[in-house]
Amino acid sequence: MISAYVLIEVEPGLDKRVLEEVKKLDGVAEAYFVMGSYDIIAVIKDASKSDLKYKVSKGIRRLKGVRHTYTLPVMS
């Protein structure tokens, strides 16, 4: 099982809505607004590699307003 931080770039004006939708997704333990190149950071905990890929590609990336994601698996 692995955990990961997912950095999310969002279309202007949709950040609040996207944050609320990300928080509702299965497997997302935490999600916050951040400053910099990305708008939101989400924490996915205790997922298998295939679950992590599915949660990002079929969950987060499919939300309306998400432009780009960058996934950072946590190293134990």
Secondary structure, DSSP 8 states (H G I E B T S, - for coil): -EEEEEEEEE-TT-HHHHHHHHHHSTTEEEEEE--SS-SEEEEEEEE-HHHHHHIIIIIITTSTTEEEEEEEE---
